Amino acid sequence: MSGIETLWSIPGAWAVAQALVSFLWQGALVALVLAGALALARSPRLRYGLAAGALLVMLALPVGMVVREVGGESLSAAGPGADSLGYVPLPPPGAFEKAKEWVPVMGSAGRETDARLAEWLPGVFAGWLLGVVLLSFWNVSGWVRVRRMARREVRVVEEVWLERLGELRARMGIGRAVALLESARVQVPTVIGWLKPVILVPASVFSGLSPRQLEAVLAHELAHVRRHDYLINLLQTLVETLLFYHPAVWWVSRQVRIERESCCDDLALAVCGDRLGYARALAALEELRAPRLALAANGGELLARIRRLAGMPAPSSGRSSAWLAGGLAVAFLLSAAAVHSARPTPPAPPAPSVSSIKATSGTWNARRENDGRVHLQMEVHEVTEHSRREESHSDDFPARDLIGLGAGPDVRFELRRTAGTFHFQGRFNGSGPGSKGEGTFTFQGDPGYVREMAGLGYSVKEDNLLSVAMMDISPAFAREIRGAGYTHLSLEDLVRFRIHGVSAELVRSLAALRLRNLSSDDIVRLQIHGATPEYIRTLAAAGYQGLTAEDLVRFRIHGVSPEWINQLAALGYRNVPADDLVRMRIHDVSADFIRAQQKGDSNLTVDELIRRKIHGGRAPH
């Protein structure tokens, strides 16, 4: 008996194989229905519920079919002579070689499976079982690695952060204890565990993020704890393992993870309140990644999350979505030949006219700051018969930019942008620092701006005109960036440049330092982490010229400064490779530590210094 024959003798094997084949069209149908529902839903909580429900349905369909078949429903449909599983009895001699004669009766559909399909079913079952075993081994080994991260190379953080974490837990209604540890094995804040959750934070984040940004990221991790996402993620991985062969399962599971991150973003924002600051904190983690079975603040579609937090509407369609919808439709039509008709696709809405742009209305609240600036937040809530629009924007503006803003209490003022003008009216409770105001506003877009941007190759739609105006993406700014050599940037790239303060002068300065042909992502990363032209020049003066953008970002993340490099040189460590510099900073090999170690041995290598640091300053045995 061959290996496949042995596997095929497992009770219920045929029912499983039959369910796997049937799920090809069933899974495609579920994904198509979900795609339509997600196109209509706007709330992250609703979208998450729809995607998670679809994943449960996908699991229930094949499991239900196997239970039904094995349980005897197909036995009654098969009639006399069927065996306990509901299949036509197999001839004892040479059964495996005569697979074409093994024709099961599908009790749920009342018709026989084609004999040629029956010939393939043993191989289908064997291949599926092998895939499940291999993927299970991979996931279990990954889970073990993740659990080890909570125990190895960790230490307790400063007391002030433990107190802050306790305050955040109380505000988010989390009663159980949550540990907070500094880890040398993670690159971004990560939550591990369900019953006893642990948040791991790399040392680089304490230096790379401001206190407010780090609080917002910790609130995101606590949101995962509050929602029991670690447990749900494990169950989600189980579904992916059992139904690994179907692309629709991976697509639906990906939607679950995307919407999960958006839900946690909303919970974190409810605590920290600073939407734009939180978006900048996420962008600061953009190039870092965490293990798959852990939950990290930079998970999901990061750019889409930043767009949503910054108030930029998501694109209505994309090439990947079109390919997915087309692929699922073809799979469904090929598998479900009984489909008699299809619902026609509704026509796309007409593009907005640039001769007349509808005004947008909303509410605002503001606070006068000590430095003379005004923190202004705007909310848009528009509900029509066919759509729902919700946007939020906030930023600090010099008082001079808010034209007509007086002492109050009744105020009327304007914020003028090249894309249009914001007209505000309302009340302030005072004129000094800390005074607050609120009211309503109207934004009127400029059709001339839309036409001018179209001439530069940028399609500004009516539904994102307000967001573009808030970021002040002017045609002049677009031309300046193009003049610096970046002629093929998208409107999203320009928005990211504005959010992070990337100017044409900065791009030209980087090029003058031999950092030419950088991608827009590289430029944003350099700016996020403070790898300024001045920092690069001081590194060059310390002997480190020609570093790549990746090296510069790593240096900033781990605190490799020109001052520290000069201290190393004074201690005899000159021209240390960039990778070794990063390793030394990761393990906190300071100049004072080196001096202490050189008292016993002045010829220690970098590797020996690192080993001694790991072992508490002692030479390892």
N, C-alpha and C positions, 0 to 999 in steps of 0.2 A: 504494500500500500504506500503511495507517495505521500509527501508532506501535505499537499493540498487535500488529498483524500482524507487524511487524518483530521485536518481542521474541519473538513466538511461533515465529519461524523459528530461534531459537537451539536448537542440538542438545540434546536432553534436556529441553526446556521442559515437555513434557507429563508426563514422569516426575516432575519437580519438583512441578508443580501437583497431580498425583494424590497424591503423598506428603504435600503440605501438607493436603489435604482429609482423607486418612486419619488424619493425626496429630491431628485434632480429638478423636476418641474415644480414640486411643492415649494421648495426653498426659493426658487426663482420668483414664484408668484408672491410669496410673503415679502420678499425684498422689493418687488415692484409696488405692492400696496404701501409699504413703509415709505418708499421714495415719494409717492404721491402725498402721503400724510405729512411728511417732513417739509414738503414744499409749501404747505398751508400753515403749519405750526410755526410760531415765533418764540414762544416761551421756552427757555432751556429746560425747565422742569418737565414741561409737556413733551418736548422732543426726546428727552431722556426716557420718560415713561413709555413713549411709543417704541423707541428702539429696543429697550429692555424687554418690553412685551413681545416684540417681534422675535427676539432671540429665544424667549421661552416657548413661543409657538413653534419655532423651528425645531427645538428639542422635543416638544411634545408630539409632533407629527410622526416621526419614525418610531419613537418609543411606543406610542399608542398603537401603531400598526403591528409592531412585533408582539405586544401584549395581546392584541385582539386575535392575531393569527395563532399564537402559541396557546392562548386561552381556550380555543375551541370554536370561535365564531365561524372560522372557515371550515371547520369540520362539518357543521350542519349544512353549509352551502355545498360542500363537496358531495354529500350523499353517501350511500353505502360503499364500503370498500376503501374509504379513506383512512389514513393512519391517524394517530393522536395529534399530529400537528396540522391536519387538514390537507395533506397532500396525497396525490395518487401513489399507492404503494410502489416501491422501487424493486425491480427484479434483483434477487440476491446475487447471481453470478454476473461478473463484468459490469457492475452497476456504474462505476465511474466512467468507463469507456463509453457507456450508452447514455451520456448526459442528455442528449437530445430527446430521449424518451421520458425524462423526468419533467413532467409538466405540472406545476402546482396550480391549484385552483384558487383564484383571488376572491376570497369570500366577500371582501369589501366592495369589489367592483363587479363580481359575477361573471368574469371572463378569464380565459386561459392566457397565460404568458406564452409569447412566441417561443418555439423550440430552440431557435438560434440564440435567443437571449438566455434561455436556461443553460445552454452550453457554457456561457461565460460566467454564470453566477458563482460557481465555486472559486474562480479566480478573483472575482469582485470581493468576495468575503475574505479571502486570504490576504489580498492587498490592503483592504481596509484594516484588518486586524494588525497587520504588520505596521501600518502607519500609526495606528493608535498606540501601539507599544513603544515605537521610537519617539513619538511626540510626548508621550507620558514620561519617558525617561528624561527627555530634554527639559520638560517643565519641572519635574521633581528635583533634578539637579540644580536648576535655576532657583527654585524655592529654597533649597538648602543653602546656596550661596547667599541669597538675600538674608536668611535668618542669621548666618554667621556675621554679616555686616553689623548687626546690632550688638555683637559681643566682642569684636576684635578691633583693635586700634581706635578705641573710643575713650572719651573722657567727659566729665561733667562740665557744662558751660558755666559762665559767670553767674553769680546769684541774681544779678539784676535781670538777666534774661529768663531765669526760672520764675521770678516774680511776675515778669511781663506775660509769660506763658500762662500762669495761673489766672491773671486778669482776663486774658483773652478767652480762656476756657469758661470762666464765669459768665462773660458776656455772651458766649455762644451756647450756653446751657449744657455744657459737657460735664457730667458729674464724675466720671471715672478718671483715674490718674493717667496722665500722659507724660512719658519721660522725654527729656530733651538732652541730647548728647552731641558733642562735637566728634566728627568722624574723619579719619584720613582715607576712608574707602569710598566716599561718595563725592560727587561733584556739584550736586544741587541739593537743597533741602528735600528730604524724602521721609515718608511715613511707612513704617513696617509694623505688621501685627494687627490683630483684631481685639483679642481679649485684653492684652497688655500692650497697647500701641506705644511705639517709640518713634520720635522724630529725630532723624540724623541730619546734622548741619555741618557742612565743610567749613574749615577755618577760613577759607578764602571768602566766603559769603559775608563774614563779620566785617571784613575790610573792604569788600567790593560793593556792598549795599549800604545805603543810609539806614539809620535806626527805624525810620518810618517805613521804608521799603521792606526791611527784614520783618517787621511786625506784620505787614500785609501778607508776605509770603508764608509766615507761620500761621496766620489766620486761614490761608488756603489749605495748609496741611491739616489743621484742626477741623476744617470743613469735611475733609475725607474721613476723619475719625468720627465725627458726628453722624455722617451718613452711612457708616459701616461699609465704606467702599472697598476696603481691603478684602473683606469676606466676599462681597459681590464680585470683585475682580477674580478671585479664585474660582467661583462658580462659573463665571464667564469663560475662564480658561478651560474648564471642563467641557463646556459646549464646543469650544473651538477644537478641542482634542478629538471628541467623538465625531464631529462633522467636518473634519479638516479638509475633506476633498472638494467641498462646495465653495466657490468664490463668494457666493451671496452671503454665506455665514460670516466670512471675514469682513465683508463690507458692513454688514449690520453690526458686528461686534465693534468695528472701528467707529461707527456712529455713536454707540454707547459710550465709548471712551471720550470722544470729542465732547458730547453733551454733558458727561460727568464733570469734565474740567470746567465747562461754562457754569454749571450749577455751583461748583465750589468757588469759582470767581465771584458769583453773585453773593454768596454767603460771606466771603472775605470782604467784599465791598461794603456790605451792611455793617461791618465792624470798623473798617478803616476809613471809609467814606471818600477817599481821594481816588477817583477813577483814573485820572491821567497819571498820577504817581504810581498807582498799582500797575498800569500798563507799562510804564517805564521799568518797573521792577521785573516784570516778566521778560521784557526785552533784554534786560541785563543778563538773564539766564539763557538766552537764545541758543548759544552754541554748546551748551552743556546738556548731557543726557544722563538718565538713570536706568537701572535694571527694570525689565519689563514687568516683573511680579511685584515691584514696589510702586508707590504712588508719589509722583513728584510734581512740583509746582509748574514745571515747564512741559507737562504732558499735553496730549491733544494737538490740534492744529494751532500752533502758537501764533502765527500771523493772523489767522482768522479771529483768534481770541483778542489779540491786541487791537484789531480793527473794530471789533464789537465794543471793547472797553473805551476806545477812543471815539466811538460814535460813528465810525465809518460803516455804512451798510455793506453786507456781504454781497458779492457778485451774484446776480440772479441765476447764472448758469456758468458752467465751466466745461473745458474739454474732457476732464476726467469724469465728470458726472454724465456727460453725453455718452462717452464710451461705456460706462457702467449700465446706463439705462438701455442702450442698444444691445449690449451683450446679454443682459437679463431677459430682454424681450425675445431675442432670438432663441435663448435656451428654453424659455417658456413655450414658445410657439412650436419648436421642434418636439418637445416632450409631451405637450398637451395638444395632440392633433384634433381633439374634439372641440376646440374652441371655434365657434361659428362666427363671431363678430368681434370687432374691437372698437373701443370708444375712441372717436377722433380726438387728436391733440388740439387743444384750444389755440387759436392764433396768438402770437406774441403781441403784447401791448405796444401801441405805437410809440415811437421815440418822442420825448417832450419837445414842444416847439420852442425855438430860441427867440422867437419874436415876442412871446409873452410867457412869463414864468409865474406860476401861482405863488403867492406869499405863504410863508410858514409861520405859525404862531406857537407860542409856548410860554412857560413860566421861568422866572429867574430868581435867584437869591445871591446875595453878595456880602462880603465882609471887608472892611477897610483894614489894611495891614499897617504895621508900624513903619515900614519903609516907604510909605506913600503909595504903594500899589493896592489894587483892589482885586480880591479873589472872587471871580464871577463864575457861577454855575448856571447852565441853562438846561431845561428839560423840555422835550417835545413829546406829546402824546396825541396822536391823531388816529381816530378810528372811523373808518368808512364802511360802507356795505360790503366791500370786497377786500379790504386790507386793514392792517394795523401797523402803525409806525411808532416806535419808541426810540428816542435818542437822548443821550446825556453828554454834555460837554462842560469842561471846567478848565480854567487857567487863570494865571495872575496877569493883570494888565496895569501898565502905568496909568495913573489917573488922567494924564493928558490925552490918552487914547480914547477915553470915554467922554466924547465931546458933549458938553452941556451939563455934565454931572455937577450939581451944586451941593450945598450943605444939607438940604432937605427941610422939612420931612418929605414933602412931595417932590419927586424928581422925574425928569425926562432927559434922556441922553441917547447918544448914538455911538455905535462902533462901526467904523467904516472900513471895509475891505474891498480889494479889487473884484472879488466875486460877488459882492452885494453889500447891503447895509442892514445892520441890526438896529431897530428902534425900540427903546426900553421906556417903560413908565411904571411908577410904583412909589414906594416910600422907604426912607431910611430913618432909623431911630436915633441918629446922631451924626456928627460930622468928624469925630475923632477916631483914632485907631481902635479897632474892636467893634465899632458900630456896625450894625447889620441892616440889610435892606432886602426887599422882595417885591415882586410884581409880575407883569406880563411883558412879552416882547413879540415883535413881528420881524421876520427876516424877509427882505425882498432881494432876490437874486438878479444879477445883471445879465441880460441876454448877450450883450457885447462881450462879456468875459467868456461865456460859453463858446461863442464863435471864434474868439481869439485863441482859446485853448485848443479848439478843434483844428485850427490852422497849424498848431504845433504838433498835432497828432494825438491829443488827449481828449477822450470822450467823457465830458462831465455831464452826468445825468441829473435830472431835477431832484431825485431822491438823495443824492450825496453832495449837492451844491452847498448846503449849509455846513457840512463837515469840512469840505475843502475851504470854505470861507473862514471857519474857525482856525484852521491851521495856516491861513494866509498863504495859500499856494498860488502865487501870482504868476502871470506870464513872464515877468522879468526874472523871477526866481528860477523858472524852468529854463529860460535862455541862459542864465548865468551858469547853471549846472551843465547845460549842453556845451557852453563855451569852455568849460573845464575838461571836456573830453568825454562826458557821459551823455551820449546822444540817443540811447535806446532805453532809458529808464521808463518804467510805467508810472502811472499816477500814484499807485501805492508806494513805490519807491520814493517819490517826491514827498509824500506824507511822512514816511519814516524818517527821511532826512530832516524835515522840519521838526518832528517830535524830538529828535535827538540833537538838534542844533548843528547839523552838517551843512556847511556853507561851501560855495564855490572856492572861496579863499582857502578853506581847509583842504579841499581836494587838491588844489594846486600846490599847497605846502607839502602834502604827502608825496606828490609826484616829484617835487624838487628834492626830496629825501630818498629818491630811488624806490619809492613805493608806487610804481605805475601799474596800470591795468588791474587795479583792485576791483573786485566785485562790489556791488552796492552793499551786500551783506558784510563784507570785510570792513568797509568804511564805517558802517554803523557799529560793528563790534568794537573797532578801535575807539570810536567816540564814546560808546557806552562805558568802556572800562578805563577811560582816561588816558589812552595811549596817544597823547597829543604830540604835535610836532616838537614842542619844547622837550617833552620827555624823551622822544626819539633822539634828539640832538644830544642830550646829556648822556644817554646810553652810548652814543657814538664816541663822545669825548672820553668815556670810561673804557673804550676799546671794543665796543660791540656795535659794529657797523653791518649793514646789509641783512639785518634780521627780517624774517618774513612777518606778515600780518599775524599769522598764527602764533609765532614766537612772542611777539609784542603783547598779544592778548594774554597769553599764558604768564608772561612776566608780570603784568598788571594784576591778574587774578591772584597770583601767589605772592605778591609783594616784593618782587625783585626790583629794587631801586638802584639808581646810580650811586647813592651814598653807601648802600650796603656792599655793592661791588667794589667800591674804593676801599672799604674797610677790609674786605677779603684780600685785596691786593696788598694792603699794608701788612697783612699777616702771612704773606707769601703765596697766596692763592690767586695767581694771575691767569688770565685767558682760560678760565674754567668754562667748559662747554655749556651751552644754553640749557640742555637737558639736566645737567648736573646742578646748575644754579636753581632750577625749579625744584629738583628733588631736595636740595638743601633747605629751601624755604618751606616746602611741604612739611618737613620734619623739624622745622624751627631750629636749624643750626645757625645760631647767632654768632656775632663776633666775640661776645663775652664767653660763650660756650667754647669756642675754638681756643681762646686764650687760656681758659682753665685746663683744657686737654693738652695743650702744648707744653705745659709745665712738666709733664712726664715724658712727652715724646713730641719733638718739633717737626717730625716728618710724616705726619698722618695724612693719608689720602682722603679724598672726598668720601669714598665708600666707607672707610674706617670711621670717619666722623659721623656719618649717618648711622652706622651700626651702633656706635657708642651712644648716640642720642636716643635711639630706640630702646637701648638697655639701661637707660637712666644715667648715662655718663660713665658707665663701666665698660671696660674692654670685654667683649663677648668671649666665652670660653670655647 
